[in-house]
Amino acid sequence: MNINDMVNNLTPEVYENLKNAVETGKWPDGNVLNEGQKQQTLQLVMMYQSQVLKSEQHFTVGSDGEIVNRDKTHLKNQFKDNFAEQQADKVTSDPQSIKRFKHDDI
């Protein structure tokens, strides 16, 4: 099996475990990755991001193989939009929720 077949056959759960191992430097069972494992796991994670996820999130590998780098304005707008969606979901999901007011609102 070549590496492209391996990447295309990874399950999302295995990808998340590999990604967490790269981020923390440890396997899920607590064993530390050696240098070779770190390099190979990082390569596999990056290939999965570019070939399977085709992610366009900040600091991931895009489908063209390049690192996706967003400017500050784009990220602020993205976070603001996500926050607004979360707030709208909270209001619509629980109409009996307690309303919060600031001191000057009263």
C-alpha positions, 0 to 999 in steps of 0.5 A, a space after each residue: 500500500 502506498 501513502 496515498 492509499 493509506 491517506 484515502 483509507 484513514 477514518 476520521 477517528 484515526 485522523 483525529 488520533 494522529 492529529 492529537 498525537 502530533 499536537 501533544 507529542 504522545 500517542 493516546 495511550 500516553 507513550 511519547 512519539 519518537 522523532 521518526 514517528 513525529 515526522 511521519 505522523 505529521 506528514 500523514 496528517 498534512 496529506 489527509 488535510 490536503 487530499 481528504 478534508 480539502 481544508 481552507 481553515 487557517 494554518 492547515 494544508 489546502 488542496 493545492 498542498 500549500 499552507 492556508 494562511 488567512 489575514 487578521 481581518 478575515 479571521 476576525 470576521 470569521 470569529 465574529 460570524 461564528 460567535 453570532 451564529 452561536 448566540 442565535 442558536 442559544 436564543 432559538 434553542 432555549 426560549 425559557 433561558 434566563 436573560 442577562 443584562 449589563 448594569 447600564 441596561 437596567 
